[in-house]
Amino acid sequence: MGDDNARADERPAHPVTLRAFRLAVLPVTNEDYARFLDATSDVEPPRFWNDPAFNAPRQPVVGVSWPEAVAYCHWLSDTLGAFYRLPTEAEWEKAALGGTDGLRFPWGDTCWDGSDGNFPMEATSEVGQAPPNGYGIVDIAFNIHEWCADWYARDYYPTSPARDPRGPTDGERKASRGGAWRHMIKIARCSARSSIPPDYRYNDYGFRLALDV
């Protein structure tokens, strides 16, 4: 986990052992989130729910705060009888690497389309545009930033536990991972970290589900 040749909050690179988990092949889409809204009438729609640039059924849902993403996880867990949740940073990075340590991007050391990771900066794409990585996970580090379960601290790595790290016990910003349509190569790397306050509802932020095994 991490990269000694990257930004300060990605250092030092260090070994991490994780318990078994599953990660969704795709991020949560608008059509997925619509079922949640239909089932829970007291929940406010995401900030960009009526914006035609972001509300096609197969686009990833955006404009969802961290607590709203967690509420979706709780609803789905109750509905399906399994414990769905947000991934930890360590789980997300493990999944993004696809079984090959040290990859720059989930799809290899260069971008699959020859662009070197410089994606169009217009709006989200429908899910499924990026090729699957070594674990068969699609669109990870591409299209949207994805909320993680952890609180963020830029100096966490030097003291983080070697087994199942779950971030600091508190903080002001929640961790997120992955590149997004508003940003290019600098945040698409597997080890790159990002964060924002948990109540923010940005149009480049969504989430992907993890599942305990």
C-alpha positions as CSV (number, residue, x, y, z in Angstrom):
1,M,0.0,0.0,0.0
2,G,1.3,3.5,-0.8
3,D,4.1,4.7,-3.1
4,D,7.5,6.0,-1.9
5,N,7.8,8.0,-5.2
6,A,4.5,9.8,-4.9
7,R,3.0,12.5,-2.7
8,A,3.8,12.8,1.0
9,D,0.5,11.3,2.2
10,E,1.2,8.1,0.1
11,R,4.4,7.4,1.9
12,P,5.8,5.1,3.1
13,A,4.9,2.2,0.9
14,H,4.1,-0.6,3.4
15,P,2.7,-4.2,3.5
16,V,-0.9,-4.6,4.6
17,T,-2.8,-7.8,5.3
18,L,-6.6,-7.7,4.8
19,R,-9.4,-10.1,5.7
20,A,-11.4,-11.4,2.8
21,F,-14.0,-9.0,1.3
22,R,-15.8,-8.4,-1.9
23,L,-16.0,-5.1,-3.9
24,A,-18.8,-4.3,-6.4
25,V,-17.8,-4.5,-10.1
26,L,-19.3,-1.1,-10.7
27,P,-20.1,2.0,-8.7
28,V,-23.7,2.6,-7.6
29,T,-25.7,4.1,-10.4
30,N,-28.6,6.4,-10.6
31,E,-31.0,3.6,-11.3
32,D,-29.7,1.7,-8.2
33,Y,-30.1,4.8,-6.1
34,A,-33.6,5.4,-7.4
35,R,-34.7,2.2,-5.7
36,F,-33.4,3.5,-2.4
37,L,-35.3,6.8,-2.9
38,D,-38.5,5.0,-3.8
39,A,-38.2,2.8,-0.7
40,T,-37.3,5.6,1.7
41,S,-39.6,8.6,1.0
42,D,-38.0,10.7,3.7
43,V,-34.6,10.8,2.0
44,E,-33.6,13.9,0.1
45,P,-32.5,13.2,-3.5
46,P,-28.8,13.8,-4.4
47,R,-27.8,17.4,-5.2
48,F,-27.6,16.8,-9.0
49,W,-30.5,14.4,-9.3
50,N,-32.4,16.6,-11.8
51,D,-29.3,17.8,-13.7
52,P,-29.4,16.2,-17.2
53,A,-25.6,16.1,-17.3
54,F,-25.6,13.6,-14.4
55,N,-28.9,11.9,-14.1
56,A,-29.0,9.2,-16.8
57,P,-29.9,5.8,-15.3
58,R,-26.5,4.2,-16.0
59,Q,-24.4,7.1,-14.9
60,P,-22.9,6.7,-11.4
61,V,-24.9,8.5,-8.8
62,V,-23.1,11.7,-7.7
63,G,-23.8,14.6,-5.3
64,V,-24.2,12.1,-2.4
65,S,-22.6,13.0,0.9
66,W,-20.7,10.4,3.0
67,P,-23.6,10.0,5.5
68,E,-26.0,9.5,2.5
69,A,-23.8,6.8,1.0
70,V,-23.7,5.1,4.4
71,A,-27.5,5.3,4.7
72,Y,-27.8,3.6,1.3
73,C,-25.5,0.8,2.5
74,H,-27.7,0.3,5.6
75,W,-30.9,0.2,3.5
76,L,-29.4,-2.3,1.1
77,S,-28.1,-4.5,4.0
78,D,-31.6,-4.5,5.5
79,T,-33.2,-5.3,2.2
80,L,-30.9,-8.1,1.1
81,G,-29.8,-9.5,4.5
82,A,-26.1,-9.0,4.0
83,F,-23.7,-6.4,5.4
84,Y,-23.0,-3.9,2.6
85,R,-20.7,-1.0,3.5
86,L,-18.1,1.5,2.1
87,P,-14.7,0.0,1.6
88,T,-11.7,1.1,3.6
89,E,-8.8,2.9,1.9
90,A,-6.8,-0.3,2.2
91,E,-9.5,-2.4,0.6
92,W,-10.0,0.0,-2.2
93,E,-6.3,0.1,-3.1
94,K,-6.0,-3.7,-2.9
95,A,-9.0,-4.0,-5.3
96,A,-7.7,-1.3,-7.6
97,L,-4.3,-3.1,-8.0
98,G,-6.1,-6.2,-9.3
99,G,-3.6,-8.6,-7.8
100,T,-0.5,-6.9,-9.1
101,D,1.4,-4.8,-6.6
102,G,3.0,-1.6,-7.8
103,L,0.7,-0.8,-10.7
104,R,0.4,2.9,-11.6
105,F,-3.2,2.6,-12.8
106,P,-5.8,-0.3,-12.3
107,W,-5.4,-1.1,-16.0
108,G,-1.5,-1.1,-16.0
109,D,1.3,1.4,-16.1
110,T,-0.2,3.3,-19.0
111,C,-3.8,4.2,-19.8
112,W,-5.7,1.7,-22.0
113,D,-6.7,4.3,-24.6
114,G,-3.2,5.9,-25.2
115,S,-4.2,9.1,-23.4
116,D,-1.9,8.6,-20.4
117,G,-4.9,9.1,-18.2
118,N,-6.0,12.5,-19.5
119,F,-9.8,11.8,-19.6
120,P,-12.4,14.2,-21.1
121,M,-13.4,16.8,-18.4
122,E,-17.1,17.2,-19.3
123,A,-19.3,15.1,-17.1
124,T,-19.6,11.6,-15.8
125,S,-19.7,8.7,-18.3
126,E,-22.1,5.8,-18.1
127,V,-20.6,3.0,-16.1
128,G,-18.6,0.3,-17.8
129,Q,-16.4,2.5,-20.0
130,A,-13.0,1.5,-18.5
131,P,-11.8,-2.0,-19.0
132,P,-11.8,-4.5,-16.1
133,N,-8.7,-4.8,-14.0
134,G,-7.1,-8.1,-12.8
135,Y,-10.0,-8.7,-10.4
136,G,-12.7,-7.9,-13.0
137,I,-13.5,-4.6,-11.4
138,V,-14.6,-1.9,-13.8
139,D,-14.3,1.9,-13.7
140,I,-12.2,1.9,-10.6
141,A,-10.0,5.1,-10.5
142,F,-12.0,6.4,-13.5
143,N,-15.2,8.6,-13.8
144,I,-15.8,9.5,-10.1
145,H,-14.1,9.8,-6.7
146,E,-15.4,7.1,-4.5
147,W,-16.1,7.5,-0.8
148,C,-14.2,5.3,1.6
149,A,-15.1,4.4,5.2
150,D,-12.0,5.9,6.8
151,W,-11.4,9.3,8.3
152,Y,-8.5,10.9,6.4
153,A,-5.1,11.9,7.9
154,R,-2.2,12.8,5.6
155,D,0.3,11.4,8.2
156,Y,-1.6,8.1,8.9
157,Y,0.7,5.7,7.0
158,P,3.8,5.8,9.2
159,T,1.7,4.5,12.2
160,S,-1.1,2.6,10.5
161,P,-1.6,-1.1,11.6
162,A,-0.3,-3.8,9.3
163,R,-3.6,-5.8,9.5
164,D,-6.9,-4.4,8.4
165,P,-6.2,-0.6,8.8
166,R,-9.3,1.4,9.1
167,G,-8.0,4.9,9.3
168,P,-7.9,7.3,12.3
169,T,-10.6,7.2,15.0
170,D,-11.8,10.7,14.1
171,G,-11.1,13.6,11.8
172,E,-12.6,16.4,9.7
173,R,-12.4,14.9,6.3
174,K,-13.4,11.5,4.9
175,A,-11.1,9.6,2.6
176,S,-11.9,9.0,-1.0
177,R,-10.1,7.2,-3.8
178,G,-10.0,7.1,-7.6
179,G,-9.9,9.6,-10.5
180,A,-12.9,11.6,-11.6
181,W,-14.2,13.3,-14.7
182,R,-13.1,16.7,-13.3
183,H,-9.5,15.6,-12.7
184,M,-7.0,13.8,-14.9
185,I,-4.1,11.6,-14.3
186,K,-2.9,12.9,-10.9
187,I,-5.7,11.2,-9.0
188,A,-6.3,8.2,-11.2
189,R,-3.3,6.3,-9.8
190,C,-4.0,3.3,-7.5
191,S,-2.1,4.7,-4.5
192,A,-3.3,8.4,-4.8
193,R,-5.4,9.6,-1.9
194,S,-8.0,12.3,-1.7
195,S,-10.5,13.6,0.9
196,I,-13.3,16.1,1.6
197,P,-15.6,16.9,4.5
198,P,-18.3,14.2,4.8
199,D,-21.2,16.5,4.3
200,Y,-20.1,17.8,0.9
201,R,-22.2,16.8,-2.1
202,Y,-20.0,17.2,-5.2
203,N,-20.8,16.1,-8.8
204,D,-17.6,14.1,-9.0
205,Y,-18.2,12.1,-5.9
206,G,-20.0,8.8,-5.7
207,F,-19.4,5.4,-4.1
208,R,-19.0,1.7,-4.6
209,L,-20.1,-1.1,-2.3
210,A,-18.0,-3.5,-0.3
211,L,-19.3,-6.7,1.3
212,D,-18.0,-8.8,4.1
213,V,-17.4,-12.4,3.3
